[in-house]
């Protein structure tokens, strides 16, 4: 029973690999690049949110650092 399931899995893998190879061989190259107009806004949002998060983290670290010295004085 175990051997039968192993052969079935091997056969399924074999079929999947051949399917991918055939699709890859039949594909046509695409010479056009399309960038959605919202892509630039999405990139701006990612960069600005990263910078805002870094600013928040830096502000917390500076406050913790200064609080450590004010307690010891």
Secondary structure, DSSP 8 states (H G I E B T S, - for coil): -HHHHHHHHHHHHHHHHHHHHHHHHH----------THHHHHHHHHHHHHHHHHHHHHHHHHHHHHHHHHHH-
